[in-house]
Amino acid sequence: MLMLIMVIVAAFAIPAFSTWLPDQRLKAASRDLFSNLQLAKMTAAKKGSNGAICFNQPIASKTYDFVVFVDVDEDLEYDPGEEVVTQRRWADEDQYMDVALDPSEGGGDGLTFSQNDEGRPAIAFRPSGVPISNSGGLGMGTAYLKNSKGKKIKVVVSPAGNIRIE
């Protein structure tokens, strides 16, 4: 009898869990990106130099979804020798499995941040917390994330430097 009850409970729990898990991974990835944008902003204040985040950034033989670094030369490009604060490849981490930037948004890469001279979306924060773009103007943009079930979340940086999840 106990085995029958366990089979019935499992029959209801497994489909619910398979729907719940991708949504939780999407929320975790959006919080991770939000936190790392905040980290870039805090790094700028702490180091007295621009704190930048560059997307699709290769370092050595890997390309990372994003890299947070101290942008000493203020070009929004990661250069060897600049301090890497953190780097993330969601595909390498189980907690973000099935989450990616949504290529149907932001011009095909899921991002609306302006590009640096290397053609990579990037944004930096001045020590005052104001975001800047590659042209030196106010920075802003959105990252569109999507899970395997098609659910989407946006992480937005406003021209005032406010970061939010929608």
RAFEN-V277048 format. One line per field, one symbol per residue. ss: DSSP state (a for helix, b for strand, c for the rest). phi: phi as a letter, one per 20 degrees, with the letter a starting at -180 (. if undefined). psi: psi as a letter, one per 20 degrees, with the letter a starting at -180 (. if undefined). A space follows every 50 residues. Layout:
ss: ???
phi: ???
psi: ???
//
This chain:
ss: caaaaaaaaaaaaaaaaaaaaaaaaaaaaaaaaaaaaaaaaaaaaaaccb bbbbbbbbbccbbbbbbbbbbccccccccccccbbbbbcaaacaaaccbb bccccaaaccbcccbcccccbbbbbcccccbbcccccbccbbbbbbbccc cbbbbbbcccccbbbc
phi: .ffffffffffeffffffeffffffffffffffgffffffffffffembg ddcceleecldddegbcdbeefeldlcfdgoffeeabccgfecgfdgmdb fefecmmocmcdffeefendfbbcdfgfnffcdffnefearcdddbdfen fcbddddefenfdbdc
psi: ghhgghggghhhhghghhggghhhhggghhhggghhghggghggggikrp pqppqlpppcjqpqgqppromgjkjkppqphqppgrqpohhiphijqjpr qoiiqkjijjqjqqqaiijppqqqprhiipqqrhiiapqrrqpoqqriii qqqqopprhijppqp.
//
